Amino acid sequence: MKKLFFGGVVLTIVFAFVLAGCSGGDTKDVSKPGEASQEKANISFWHAMSGDNGKALEEIVNKFNEQSDSVEVKAIYQGSYDDLLNKLRAVGGSSEAPAIVQVFEIGTKYMSESGFITPMQEFIDKDNFDISQLEENILSYYTLDDQLYSMPFNTSNAVMFYNKDKFKEAGLDPENPPKTFSEMKDAAEKLSTDGNYGFTMATIGWFVEQLLANQGALYLDHDNGRSGEATEALVNSEEGLNIFKWLDEMNKAETFTNYGSNWEDPRGPFFAGQVGMYFDSTANTAEVIKNSPFEVGSAFLPAADGKDPQGVVVGGASLWITNQVDEKQQDAAWEFVKFMTKADIQAEWAASTGYFPITPTAYDEEVLKEKYEEYPQFKVAVNQLENTTVSPATQGALTEVLPEARKIIETALGEMYEGKDPKEALDSAAQKITDALK
């Protein structure tokens, strides 16, 4: 009897191991839905998207993880663009760096020379990835010496939002917004009644860059720092003075007011019906529509009189792959980057946020077609981009000191609003930027 019992125990143990082997051989089979299998390459993605845009990004990352058998991405919010770049500088060259990082457009010069990244062009060439499917006007900003250094992701430009109801009350055509500086001045005068102002814009240097580019004017020498290292600021050109004089004249006429230098500063007054027109980023389109108790119009940025509009410089940010992780993780990061360029993903992102797609075929996706049909304001920025002539002016300035240069321009605008002569303010700003370049 003892022998039979012992034999039964052995058979039981063997049978248990067989069952275990059948059920546990594939780690993916025992993973719960949404969990990463042990075979997946785990990579981190630092980003600067908060609020509704952050939620939209998280949804896309989750979608990637669900469909990928080999890569698991962990999205980590790092604060503002400036905060994120400062944190990256702090960990650059160490194992704490992420595999992928989202950096705003004016960080391009720093990133390309940082030694922290692998140029996107290397992955493109190795994978024979067809970049002709992407929007040329957007790629041009992130292309240096014919090499694409990062992949555009959240792309925006500057637009003008206006209150259609106030346009009607002032006898202006709500379907024909002003297109030139002089038309803007006339409209602002008609819209300025009972303590309300016709026009405003946040005192943000980015808008000056946009208005310069729309005149085909350079911000820096050496083709905006793209054909050589920039050594001199050109912001005090005739075109730059056009912008400062235009703002100064409206400010003195009290048809314009300066609410401050934060993005949010002019939004509240606009939503409250205290301002007829203002500049903003297209990335804020969804918020403007949601918070305005009136019909909102969206329009191209105006051009200086006598200047054919050349278009705008892209804003937003791009995705960079760092060389601080091993080759397997870099390849995993590339899989995620490719996923983010897919037409359906770009359409979903654009419809959720107001950024526009880097992949033109995204416009054929139903989710985006429906959004544009319901809210044609979203489409204006796209049309403005498509009407942009690619040149060093519209590619944007390339320099590590651009964040500092923007602050200098903002200070100059503030001094002008307080009474300083426009030319004097602009000349002083140009000299300070030139000094920073040196």
C-alpha positions in Angstrom: 0.0 0.0 0.0 2.9 2.3 0.8 4.4 1.8 -2.6 1.1 2.6 -4.3 0.7 5.8 -2.2 4.2 7.0 -3.1 3.6 6.3 -6.8 0.4 8.3 -6.7 2.1 11.3 -5.1 4.8 11.2 -7.8 2.2 11.1 -10.6 0.3 13.9 -9.0 3.4 16.1 -8.8 4.4 15.3 -12.4 0.9 16.1 -13.6 0.9 19.4 -11.7 4.2 20.4 -13.4 2.7 19.5 -16.8 -0.3 21.7 -16.1 1.9 24.5 -15.0 4.0 24.2 -18.1 1.0 24.3 -20.3 -0.5 27.4 -18.7 2.6 29.5 -18.0 4.9 29.1 -21.0 3.7 32.4 -22.6 3.9 35.4 -20.3 1.4 37.3 -22.5 -1.2 34.7 -21.9 -1.2 35.2 -18.1 -1.0 38.9 -18.2 -4.2 40.8 -17.4 -5.7 43.0 -20.1 -3.7 46.2 -20.4 -0.7 44.9 -18.5 2.8 44.7 -20.2 4.2 41.3 -20.8 7.7 40.5 -19.5 8.9 40.6 -23.1 8.0 44.2 -23.7 10.6 46.9 -23.7 9.6 49.5 -21.1 10.4 53.1 -22.0 9.5 56.5 -20.4 8.1 59.5 -22.3 8.5 62.9 -20.7 5.9 65.5 -21.8 4.5 68.9 -21.0 0.8 68.4 -21.8 -1.6 69.2 -19.0 -5.4 69.6 -18.6 -7.6 68.3 -21.5 -4.5 68.0 -23.8 -2.8 65.9 -21.2 -5.8 63.6 -21.0 -6.0 63.3 -24.7 -2.3 62.3 -24.8 -2.7 59.7 -22.1 -5.5 58.1 -24.1 -3.3 57.8 -27.2 -0.4 56.4 -25.1 -2.8 53.8 -23.7 -4.0 52.9 -27.2 -0.4 52.3 -28.3 0.3 50.1 -25.3 -2.8 48.0 -25.9 -1.9 47.3 -29.5 1.9 46.8 -29.1 3.3 43.3 -28.3 6.8 44.6 -27.8 6.8 48.1 -26.3 5.2 49.6 -23.2 5.4 53.4 -22.9 5.0 55.2 -19.6 4.0 58.9 -20.1 5.3 61.2 -17.4 4.1 64.8 -17.1 7.1 67.1 -16.2 5.4 70.5 -16.0 5.7 73.4 -18.5 8.0 73.2 -21.5 10.6 75.2 -19.6 10.3 73.0 -16.6 10.7 69.9 -18.7 13.8 71.1 -20.5 15.4 72.2 -17.3 14.8 68.7 -15.9 16.3 67.1 -19.0 19.4 69.3 -18.7 19.7 68.1 -15.1 19.7 64.4 -16.0 21.3 64.6 -19.5 24.2 62.2 -19.8 22.8 59.9 -17.1 20.7 56.8 -16.9 17.8 58.8 -15.5 17.1 60.4 -18.9 13.9 59.2 -20.7 13.8 57.4 -24.0 11.5 60.0 -25.5 11.1 63.6 -24.6 8.7 66.3 -25.9 10.5 69.6 -26.4 9.0 73.0 -27.6 10.1 74.3 -30.9 12.5 76.9 -29.6 14.5 74.2 -27.9 15.5 72.7 -31.3 18.9 74.4 -31.4 19.8 73.3 -27.9 18.6 69.8 -28.4 20.4 69.3 -31.7 23.7 70.3 -30.2 23.2 68.8 -26.7 24.8 65.4 -27.3 21.8 63.8 -25.6 19.9 62.7 -28.7 20.0 60.4 -31.7 18.8 62.3 -34.7 15.4 61.1 -36.0 16.9 60.8 -39.5 19.0 57.8 -38.4 15.8 55.8 -37.6 14.1 57.1 -40.7 17.0 55.9 -42.9 17.4 52.6 -41.2 13.7 51.8 -41.5 13.1 53.3 -44.9 10.3 55.4 -43.4 8.6 57.6 -45.9 8.5 61.1 -44.6 6.9 62.4 -47.8 3.6 61.4 -46.2 4.1 64.2 -43.6 3.5 67.9 -43.9 6.5 69.7 -45.5 5.8 73.1 -43.9 6.0 71.5 -40.4 9.0 69.2 -41.1 11.0 72.2 -42.4 11.2 73.8 -38.9 12.9 70.7 -37.4 15.2 70.0 -40.4 18.8 71.1 -40.0 21.3 70.5 -42.8 18.8 68.3 -44.6 18.5 66.1 -41.5 15.3 65.7 -39.5 16.4 65.9 -35.9 13.0 65.3 -34.2 9.5 64.3 -35.2 6.9 67.0 -35.0 3.9 66.1 -32.8 1.7 68.8 -31.4 1.8 71.5 -34.0 0.2 74.9 -33.8 0.4 78.4 -35.2 -1.0 81.8 -34.2 -4.5 82.8 -35.3 -6.9 85.7 -34.5 -10.1 84.9 -32.7 -12.9 87.5 -32.9 -16.4 88.0 -31.5 -18.9 87.7 -34.3 -21.7 89.2 -32.3 -19.7 92.3 -31.6 -18.8 92.5 -35.3 -22.5 92.6 -36.2 -23.2 95.2 -33.6 -20.4 97.4 -34.9 -21.6 97.1 -38.5 -18.6 94.8 -39.5 -18.9 91.8 -41.7 -18.5 88.7 -39.3 -17.6 86.6 -42.4 -14.9 89.0 -43.6 -12.4 89.7 -40.8 -9.7 92.3 -41.3 -6.6 91.1 -43.2 -4.2 94.0 -42.9 -2.8 96.2 -40.2 -4.9 99.2 -41.4 -8.0 97.1 -41.6 -7.3 95.9 -38.0 -7.0 99.5 -36.8 -10.3 100.5 -38.5 -12.1 97.4 -37.0 -10.6 98.0 -33.6 -11.9 101.6 -33.6 -15.4 100.5 -34.4 -15.3 97.7 -31.8 -14.0 100.0 -29.0 -17.1 101.2 -27.2 -18.2 101.7 -23.5 -14.8 100.9 -22.0 -14.4 97.8 -24.2 -11.4 97.4 -26.5 -11.3 96.4 -30.2 -8.1 94.3 -30.0 -5.5 92.9 -27.7 -2.8 90.3 -27.6 -0.8 88.9 -24.7 2.7 90.5 -24.5 4.4 87.4 -25.8 7.4 87.5 -28.1 6.1 84.6 -30.2 3.5 86.9 -31.8 6.2 89.3 -33.0 8.0 86.4 -34.6 4.8 85.4 -36.4 4.1 88.9 -37.6 7.7 89.3 -38.9 7.5 85.9 -40.7 4.2 86.9 -42.3 6.1 89.9 -43.9 8.9 87.6 -45.1 11.3 89.2 -42.6 14.1 87.5 -40.8 14.5 87.6 -37.0 18.3 86.8 -37.1 21.1 87.1 -39.7 22.5 84.1 -41.6 19.0 83.1 -42.7 17.6 83.1 -39.2 20.6 81.1 -38.0 19.9 78.3 -40.4 22.8 78.8 -42.9 25.3 79.7 -40.1 25.5 80.7 -36.5 23.4 83.8 -35.9 25.4 86.8 -34.7 23.0 89.7 -35.1 19.3 90.4 -34.4 17.3 91.9 -37.3 14.1 92.6 -35.4 14.5 96.3 -35.8 14.1 96.1 -39.5 11.4 98.0 -41.4 9.1 95.1 -40.9 9.7 95.0 -37.2 9.0 98.7 -36.9 5.8 98.1 -38.8 4.6 95.9 -36.0 5.7 98.1 -33.1 4.2 101.3 -34.7 0.9 99.5 -35.5 0.5 98.4 -31.9 1.7 101.8 -30.5 -0.9 103.7 -32.6 -3.8 101.5 -31.4 -2.5 101.6 -27.8 -2.5 105.5 -27.9 -5.9 105.5 -29.6 -7.2 103.3 -26.7 -8.5 100.8 -29.2 -5.9 98.3 -27.9 -5.0 97.4 -24.3 -2.3 95.3 -22.8 -3.7 92.8 -20.2 -0.4 91.2 -19.4 2.3 88.8 -20.6 0.7 85.5 -19.7 -1.3 83.4 -22.2 -4.4 83.5 -20.1 -4.4 87.3 -19.5 -6.5 88.3 -22.6 -8.7 85.2 -22.7 -10.9 86.2 -19.7 -11.7 89.6 -21.1 -12.4 88.1 -24.5 -14.8 85.5 -23.1 -16.5 88.3 -21.1 -17.1 90.3 -24.3 -14.8 93.1 -23.3 -12.5 92.6 -26.3 -13.5 92.2 -30.0 -10.4 90.5 -31.4 -7.3 88.9 -30.0 -4.4 86.7 -31.0 -3.9 83.2 -29.6 -2.5 79.8 -30.4 -4.6 77.4 -32.4 -3.9 74.9 -29.7 -6.4 76.9 -27.6 -9.2 76.7 -30.1 -11.3 74.1 -28.2 -11.1 76.2 -25.0 -12.1 79.4 -26.8 -15.2 77.9 -28.4 -16.2 76.2 -25.1 -15.8 79.3 -22.9 -17.2 82.0 -25.2 -21.0 82.7 -24.8 -21.1 84.1 -28.3 -20.2 82.9 -31.8 -16.4 82.9 -32.3 -14.7 83.6 -35.5 -11.2 82.5 -36.4 -8.9 84.2 -39.0 -5.4 84.4 -40.4 -3.0 86.8 -38.8 -3.1 90.2 -40.5 -0.2 91.3 -42.8 1.4 94.7 -42.8 0.0 97.0 -45.5 1.8 96.6 -48.8 3.2 93.2 -47.8 2.0 89.9 -49.4 1.3 87.5 -46.5 4.0 84.8 -46.4 2.5 82.7 -43.7 3.5 81.8 -40.2 6.1 79.8 -38.2 5.0 76.6 -36.7 4.7 76.4 -32.9 4.1 73.5 -30.5 6.7 70.8 -29.9 8.3 67.7 -31.3 9.5 64.3 -30.1 13.1 63.5 -29.5 14.8 60.1 -29.0 17.6 60.3 -26.5 20.8 58.3 -26.7 20.9 57.9 -22.9 19.1 54.6 -23.2 20.3 51.4 -25.0 19.7 50.6 -28.6 16.8 48.3 -27.9 15.0 51.1 -26.0 15.8 53.6 -28.8 14.3 51.2 -31.3 11.2 50.9 -29.0 11.0 54.6 -28.9 11.0 54.8 -32.7 8.1 52.4 -32.8 6.1 54.8 -30.6 7.1 57.8 -32.7 5.9 56.1 -35.9 2.6 55.3 -34.2 2.2 58.9 -33.3 2.4 59.9 -37.0 -0.4 57.6 -38.1 -3.3 59.3 -39.8 -5.9 58.0 -37.4 -3.9 59.0 -34.3 -3.1 62.5 -35.7 -6.8 62.9 -36.5 -7.8 61.9 -33.0 -5.2 64.2 -31.5 -6.2 67.2 -33.6 -10.0 66.7 -33.0 -9.4 66.5 -29.2 -7.1 69.5 -28.9 -7.0 72.1 -31.7 -3.4 71.3 -32.8 -3.3 70.3 -36.4 -2.1 67.1 -37.9 1.4 66.6 -39.2 0.0 63.9 -41.5 -2.2 65.4 -44.3 -4.2 62.2 -44.8 -5.5 62.7 -41.2 -7.9 65.2 -42.7 -9.7 62.3 -44.4 -10.4 60.6 -41.1 -14.1 60.8 -40.1 -13.4 62.0 -36.5 -11.6 65.1 -37.8 -14.0 65.7 -40.7 -16.8 65.8 -38.2 -15.0 68.1 -35.9 -14.1 70.5 -38.7 -17.7 70.4 -40.0 -19.1 71.2 -36.6 -16.3 73.8 -35.7 -14.9 75.4 -38.9 -12.7 77.5 -36.6 -10.3 74.5 -36.3 -9.7 74.5 -40.0 -8.5 78.1 -40.3 -5.1 77.3 -38.8 -4.7 74.4 -41.3 -5.5 76.7 -44.2 -3.0 79.3 -42.9 -0.3 76.6 -42.7 -1.1 75.4 -46.2 -0.8 79.0 -47.5 2.6 79.5 -45.9 5.6 79.9 -48.2 8.5 77.9 -46.9 11.5 80.2 -46.5 14.1 80.9 -43.7 11.6 83.5 -42.5 8.7 81.1 -42.0 11.0 78.3 -40.8 11.7 80.4 -37.8 14.8 81.6 -35.9 17.3 78.9 -34.8 19.3 79.9 -31.7 19.7 78.8 -28.1 19.0 82.3 -26.9 15.5 82.5 -28.4 13.7 82.1 -25.0 15.8 85.1 -23.7 15.2 87.0 -26.9 11.4 86.6 -26.4 11.7 88.1 -23.0 13.7 91.0 -24.4 11.0 91.7 -27.0 8.2 91.5 -24.3 10.0 94.0 -22.2 10.4 96.3 -25.2 6.6 96.0 -25.9 5.8 96.8 -22.3 8.1 99.9 -22.3 6.4 101.1 -25.5 2.9 100.7 -24.1 4.1 102.9 -21.2 5.2 105.6 -23.6 8.6 104.8 -25.0 9.2 105.6 -28.7 8.6 102.4 -30.8 11.9 102.7 -32.7 13.9 103.4 -29.6 12.3 100.4 -27.8 12.9 98.1 -30.8 16.5 99.3 -31.4 17.3 98.7 -27.8 15.8 95.2 -28.0 17.7 94.3 -31.1 21.0 95.3 -29.5 20.3 93.3 -26.4 19.5 90.2 -28.5 22.7 90.7 -30.5 24.6 91.0 -27.2 23.1 87.7 -26.0 24.0 86.0 -29.3 27.6 87.0 -28.7 
